[in-house]
């Protein structure tokens, strides 16, 4: 489950462009075998963006898994034992102990996912080239094209700074809101 996170973004993009290829891809081959009529995933105006979301989720799932695994391991077992002795069922233990104690891991996972969404570049560049149209053009792909194909270096520098300002603002706001919903174990 962690292997996709360890792979380079270029390899992931090429692998998924092969898997989702219209006529030769294994995904569409097996969908046709069961009687479905699959779309051209990466060239369809409807399916290109969801396809990139699937690639992103697949590629980052291992990292998120590790964050939550560490979060689960940091929950003291004494809390579960005490709740069991008090008569709490599995659902109550999950709702009253596991979820609140996983809030730091949830905070880290959601912050890194948001920042990662602003950093997506390789998959749209290799798999869809930002298309069809501009359906899958991300902010980094836009900056890249404007800077290195249109030579608008000043403009793209400003767009890059705005991108950084949005990310920093989000993380600061999320950090301030985290004081309300992130529960840290008191020692």
N, C-alpha and C positions, 0 to 999 in steps of 0.2 A: 504493500500500500504506500510505502514511502518512496519507492523507486521512481515514480514520475517526477517527484520534486527534485530528485538528484540528476535528472536528465537535463541536457541543455534545451533552451527554448527552441532553437532551430531544429533539433532532432524531434522534439514533440510536434512542432508545426509540420514537418515533412511526414512524420508518421501518420498524423491525423488527416493530412491532405490525401494520403494514400487510402486510409480507411474510409474516408468519406467521398472518394472519387465517384463520379456519376456512373460510369459504365464499368470500370474495372475494380472498384472498391469492394472489399469484403462486406461492408455494412449493407450496401445496396444489393449485393449478390444474395445474401441471406434473407433480406426483406422480400426480394422477388421470389425466392424459393417458397416462402410461406404465403405467397399470393398478394402481397402488398405492392403498391406502385410508389416507390420512394422518390423524393425530390432530388435535385442536384444540390446537395446540402450547402456547399460553399459558394455556389453561384446564384442561389435563389434569393430574391429580395426578402422573402418571408423567413427562410431558414438559415441564412448566413450568420446573422447575429446570434440566434440561439445555438448554432453550432460552435461559435467561438466561446460562448458561455460554457458549453459542455466541455470544451477543451480546457478552459481555465479551471473549472471545478475539478476536473480529473487531474490536472497538473498540480494543483495546490492542496488537494485533499490530504495528502500525506503529512504536509506541514501542519495543517489544522488538526489532524489526528494526533500528532505528537504534542501539540499545545494542550489539547484536552486530556490526553493520557497523563501528562505531567500534572495537570490540574486535579485529576482524579486521584493520583497517587499522593498528592499533598493534603488530602482530606484525612484528618485523624480518624482512625478506626474506632476510637473510644466514643465518638459521637454516634456512630451507628449502633454500637453496643448499648449505650445508654438509652437511645431511642427504642431499641428492641425490648429492653427491660421495661421501659415505660409503656409498652404495648403498641408502639407505632408500627403500622403495616409498611409494606414495600413502597406503596405510592406516597405515603406521608413522609417516609424517610427520604425519598427522592425529591419531593417538593420542598421539604423543610430543611434538608441538610445538603443534598447533592447540588441542587440548582443554585442556592445562595453561595455555597463554597466554590462553585465553578465560575462565579461571576468575574474573578480576575482573568481566568483563561478566556472567557467569552469576550471580555474587553480587549484583550490582546489579539484574539483571532479576528474580531470584527474590525479593529483598527488596521491590522495588517491586510485584511481583505480589501478594505476601502482604499488604502494606499496602493495596493497591488492593482486595483482596477484602473487607477490613473497611470500605471506603468506598463500596461499591456501595449506591446509594440510588435514583437516578432510574429505572433500568430496572425494578426491581420495583414501584416506585410507579406508573409510567405503564402498563407492559405487563400486569402481573398484579395490581396493588393488594395485593401480599403473599400472594396466594392461589394456587391454591385452598386454603382453610383458612389455614394459616400456612406452606405449603410453600416459598414464596419470600420470606418475611419476613426481611430482613437485620437486623443489629444496629442500623444507623442508622435503618431504617424503624421498628423497634420503639421506639427512643428518640424519634423524631419523633412517632409516634402517642401514646405515653404522655405526652409533654410537651405537645403542642399540641392533642390531642383529649381527653385525660383530665386534663390540667392537673396532672400529678404531677411538678412541676419538681424537687423535692428528690431524689426517687427516680431520675429520669432523669439528674440531675447525677451521682449516684453510679455509675449504669450507664455513663455516658460516661467517668468517671474510670477505671473498671475496664477499659473498652475501650482507653483510652490506655495503661494499665499493661500490658495484655497485649501491645499492639503494641511498646511500648518494651522489655519483657522479651524478646520474640522477637528484635528487632533487636540487642539487646545479646548474647544467646546466639549468634545467627547471626554477629555480629562476632567473638566469641571463637572460635567454631568455624572461622571463615574463616581464622584464622592457620594452620590445618592444611592446608586445601585450596585456598586462593587463592594463586596463584603470581604474584608481581610480578616484572617484568624488573629485574634488577640492573644499574645503570649504573656 
